[in-house]
Amino acid sequence: MNRFLFITTTSPKSCKIDSLRNQLYNRLFFKRIAEITYPNVEFWIIGEVPENQSKVKNLNIRFFDTDKKTKGDRLREVYERLKQTSKQFDYISRLDDDDILSISVLEKYAHSAADLIMDRYHTFLDITSGRYGQQRREWVANTAFHKYEHAMQIIDPENGTGLLFDYDHAKSWINYYQEKQIEYTSKEGPIYMRVLNPHSITALGGEGVYSQQDFEAFFKYLRAFGYFQAATYPKGFEHIYPDVMEIVKSLDFPENTLNTRPSVFNKIISRLR
């Protein structure tokens, strides 16, 4: 069976009690990885974590303190740790601390020999409504399974570690893998859900009381991801619905009617992406 390693660099906001980011970390990210029963997997969590999480006894989850502040610097620190470990991994992946890993995807690719395993249809969860959307995108999402030897390939020795794993997933990765074997997940069984929330750096960025302007800005941001549906979540994510809806209730956002039906515009966007 393939052995998987996931690398997560945490945000300081994940430790702020009662914050949205803390809820996403505890109820969606961490709770899900702690439920995974696949035997050959490790999760390395780098940086600050909520106090209750650092005491969790799970042999598959390891916590590492660091004085590095940026995600890039922390990934480079991980590289140094990997050079020192005697453990061997077949695949390595990045996973943000506010995103959700499928609980069943590892078993499906336990015997894959592909150079890269990735979602052709990227899956997005709108945490203000509990609805999800999918778009076909040709570039590699942040969370994909890289053959270890490819992830550790130095593609630019003049820039930081130079490692492929250390580069922008939307630009460098797909070019590197063009002539290699890529295995795509099905639309019904993606690797992960990217959580879209009002405090995403690419959305509002702040945190606090929401204004009507905030609502409109976030809903406009969501339009780039096609339309969102309330149907049953994809395979591997069915169990997260109760936790998602608890977070939705706590946010108390107004209903977003702009992105909840497959308009002609959204259908075109979904196909072009």
C-alpha positions in Angstrom: 0.0 0.0 0.0 1.2 3.5 -0.8 2.4 5.6 2.1 1.1 9.2 2.1 2.4 12.3 3.8 0.4 15.5 4.2 2.0 18.8 5.1 0.0 21.6 6.8 1.3 25.0 7.8 -1.1 26.6 10.3 -2.4 30.1 10.4 -2.3 32.0 13.8 -6.0 32.7 13.3 -6.6 29.0 13.8 -5.7 29.4 17.5 -8.1 32.3 18.1 -10.9 30.8 20.1 -14.4 31.3 18.7 -13.0 32.7 15.5 -14.3 31.4 12.1 -10.8 30.1 11.3 -10.7 28.2 14.6 -14.0 26.5 13.8 -12.8 25.5 10.3 -9.6 24.1 11.8 -11.3 22.2 14.6 -14.6 21.0 13.1 -13.6 20.5 9.4 -9.9 20.1 8.9 -8.6 18.5 12.1 -11.7 16.4 13.0 -11.7 14.9 9.5 -8.0 13.9 9.4 -8.3 12.4 12.9 -11.1 10.1 11.6 -9.1 8.7 8.7 -8.4 5.0 9.2 -6.0 4.4 6.3 -3.0 2.8 8.0 -0.1 4.3 5.9 -0.5 8.0 6.3 1.1 10.8 8.3 0.0 14.4 8.9 2.7 16.9 9.7 1.3 20.1 11.2 3.8 22.9 11.3 3.2 26.0 13.5 0.8 27.2 16.1 -2.1 24.9 17.0 -5.0 25.2 19.4 -3.9 23.9 22.9 -6.5 21.1 22.9 -5.1 19.7 19.6 -1.5 19.5 20.5 -2.4 16.9 23.2 -4.3 14.6 20.9 -2.9 11.1 20.9 -3.0 10.0 17.3 0.0 8.2 15.9 -0.7 9.5 12.4 -0.6 13.2 13.4 2.6 14.9 14.4 3.0 18.5 15.5 6.1 20.6 14.9 6.9 24.0 16.5 8.6 26.6 14.4 9.8 30.2 14.6 9.3 30.7 10.8 6.4 33.0 10.0 5.6 32.5 6.3 4.2 29.4 4.6 7.2 29.3 2.2 9.8 29.4 5.0 7.9 26.6 6.9 7.8 24.4 3.8 11.5 24.8 3.5 11.9 23.8 7.1 9.8 20.7 6.3 12.3 19.9 3.5 15.1 19.9 6.0 13.2 17.6 8.3 12.5 15.2 5.4 16.1 15.0 4.6 16.8 13.8 8.2 14.0 11.3 8.5 14.5 7.6 7.8 10.8 7.2 6.9 9.9 6.6 3.3 6.8 8.0 1.6 5.3 7.3 -1.8 3.2 10.4 -2.1 3.3 13.9 -0.5 0.7 16.6 -0.5 0.0 20.1 0.9 -3.2 20.6 2.8 -4.4 24.0 4.2 -5.7 24.1 7.7 -9.1 25.3 6.7 -9.7 22.8 3.9 -11.2 19.3 4.1 -9.6 16.0 3.0 -11.9 13.2 1.8 -12.2 10.4 4.4 -12.1 7.7 1.8 -9.8 8.9 -1.0 -6.6 7.3 0.3 -7.9 3.7 0.0 -8.9 4.3 -3.6 -5.3 5.2 -4.6 -3.5 2.9 -2.2 -1.9 1.0 -5.2 -1.6 3.8 -7.8 1.7 4.2 -9.6 0.9 7.6 -11.2 3.3 10.5 -11.1 0.5 12.8 -9.9 -3.0 12.2 -8.6 -5.2 15.3 -8.9 -8.8 16.6 -9.1 -9.8 17.5 -12.6 -13.0 18.9 -11.1 -12.1 21.3 -8.3 -14.6 21.2 -5.4 -15.5 24.3 -3.4 -17.6 24.7 -0.2 -19.3 28.0 0.5 -19.2 28.0 4.3 -21.8 30.8 4.5 -24.5 28.6 3.0 -23.3 25.0 3.2 -23.6 24.6 -0.5 -20.9 23.2 -2.7 -19.8 23.8 -6.3 -17.4 22.1 -8.8 -15.5 23.4 -11.8 -13.3 21.6 -14.3 -9.9 23.3 -14.1 -6.7 22.2 -15.9 -4.2 23.4 -13.4 -3.2 21.5 -10.3 -5.0 22.4 -7.1 -3.0 23.0 -3.9 -3.9 19.6 -2.5 -2.8 16.8 -5.0 -0.8 13.7 -4.5 2.8 14.0 -5.9 5.1 11.1 -6.2 7.7 11.8 -3.6 10.6 11.8 -6.0 8.9 14.5 -8.1 7.9 16.7 -5.2 11.6 16.7 -4.1 12.8 17.5 -7.6 14.9 20.7 -7.8 13.5 22.7 -10.7 15.1 26.1 -9.8 18.3 25.9 -7.7 18.5 29.7 -7.6 15.2 30.1 -5.8 14.8 29.0 -2.1 14.9 25.2 -2.0 14.2 25.1 -5.7 11.8 22.2 -5.0 8.8 21.5 -7.1 6.8 21.1 -3.9 7.8 24.6 -2.9 6.3 26.3 -6.0 3.0 27.9 -6.9 0.6 25.1 -7.6 -1.4 27.0 -10.2 1.7 27.8 -12.4 4.7 25.5 -12.1 3.1 22.1 -11.3 1.0 21.5 -14.5 4.0 22.4 -16.7 6.2 19.9 -14.9 3.8 17.0 -15.2 2.7 17.6 -18.8 4.7 14.6 -20.1 4.2 12.4 -17.0 1.5 10.1 -15.9 -1.5 11.9 -14.3 -4.3 10.0 -12.7 -7.5 12.1 -12.3 -10.1 11.6 -9.6 -13.7 11.4 -10.5 -16.1 14.3 -10.1 -18.0 12.2 -7.6 -14.9 11.4 -5.5 -12.5 14.4 -5.2 -9.4 14.5 -3.0 -10.5 17.5 -1.0 -12.9 20.4 -0.6 -11.5 24.0 -0.7 -13.5 26.0 1.8 -14.5 29.5 0.7 -15.1 31.8 3.6 -15.5 35.6 4.2 -12.0 35.8 5.8 -10.1 34.2 2.9 -7.2 36.5 2.0 -8.6 36.5 -1.5 -12.1 37.4 -0.3 -12.6 40.1 2.5 -9.5 39.4 4.5 -10.8 40.9 7.8 -12.8 39.5 10.7 -15.6 41.0 12.7 -19.1 42.3 12.2 -20.4 42.1 8.6 -21.9 44.9 6.7 -24.1 44.8 3.6 -21.1 45.7 1.6 -19.2 42.7 3.0 -22.1 40.4 2.0 -22.1 41.8 -1.5 -18.3 41.6 -1.9 -18.2 37.9 -0.8 -21.1 36.9 -3.0 -19.4 38.6 -5.9 -16.2 36.7 -5.1 -18.2 33.4 -5.2 -19.3 34.0 -8.7 -15.8 33.1 -10.0 -16.5 29.5 -8.8 -19.7 28.8 -10.8 -23.0 27.9 -9.1 -23.4 26.2 -5.8 -25.9 23.4 -5.1 -27.4 21.9 -2.0 -27.4 18.3 -3.2 -25.7 15.5 -1.3 -22.0 16.1 -0.9 -19.5 14.1 -3.0 -18.2 10.7 -1.8 -15.9 11.0 1.2 -17.6 14.2 2.5 -21.2 13.1 3.4 -20.4 13.0 7.1 -19.3 16.7 7.4 -22.8 18.2 6.8 -23.8 18.6 10.5 -20.6 20.4 11.4 -20.8 22.6 8.3 -24.4 23.6 9.1 -23.4 24.5 12.7 -20.8 26.9 11.3 -23.3 28.3 8.8 -25.7 29.1 11.6 -23.0 30.8 13.6 -22.2 33.1 10.7 -25.8 34.1 10.1 -25.1 35.4 6.5 -28.2 36.3 4.4 -29.1 33.8 1.7 -27.0 34.1 -1.5 -29.4 33.9 -4.4 -26.8 34.8 -7.1 -24.9 31.5 -7.2 -27.4 28.8 -6.2 -28.9 27.9 -9.6 -27.2 26.9 -12.9 -27.7 30.1 -14.9 -26.5 30.2 -18.4 -23.6 32.4 -17.2 -22.5 30.1 -14.5 -22.8 27.0 -16.8 -20.4 28.7 -19.2 -18.0 29.7 -16.5 -18.0 26.2 -15.1 -17.1 24.7 -18.5 -14.4 27.2 -19.3 -12.6 26.9 -15.9 
